[in-house]
Amino acid sequence: MILLDNAIKYTPKKGRIDLNVYEKNKYIYVTVKNTGMGIKPEDLDKIFDRFYKTDKSRVYKSNSFGLGLSIAQSICEHNDAKISCFSEVDQYTIFEIKLKSVS
């Protein structure tokens, strides 16, 4: 839900949000991709830090406190999953969660 909430907050009106769930090589993948401003390469390694915000001006637009991605990462770690982010500035952002398959 955290990733979907972020996608909704940061996708422009005529943008797109894609949610995908699939299994590959004994892992389950959940991806959330949204179009929009993207995340700068220098910010990608910090976005899971508590209270980190890539653009201070977005705080007023989204009422963000910079905790959501840190919480998402913590949930993943406690469930033996990994969360990653890939982004292209002014194009898209993709968050991917990789979980071990139960089958």
Secondary structure, 3 states (H helix, E strand, C coil): CHHHHHHHHHCCCCCCEEEEEEEECCEEEEEEEEECCCCCHHHHCCCCCCCCCCCCCHHHHHCCCCCHHHHHHHHHHHCCCEEEEEEECCCEEEEEEEEECCC
